[in-house]
Amino acid sequence: MPIEQTESGGFMVTGKAGMEAYRFAHLITGLKAEMRGMRLTGKGSTCYSMLKNMYGFKGNKAKVLAQAQAYRDTTIMTQLREEEEKE
């Protein structure tokens, strides 16, 4: 599993697919916050623009969120399963 528990109670994300999944989950969480009117960064790019630029999603925030969730459920989860099978 790409998420390992440490002795002190923390966790560590390992593997390329695990790190990608963790980052993608934070982008989705950030986009949800932006849809409620919050801005997570003062000067950096928004999660909305990062998702559009990195993954090529199109549309408004709601449509990008739906596309990102579908991408997570198919592609990201498939990558995690493949990496787990290799171990």
Helices and strands as residue ranges (DSSP letters): E 3-5, E 11-13, H 16-35, H 47-55, H 61-71, I 72-76, H 77-86
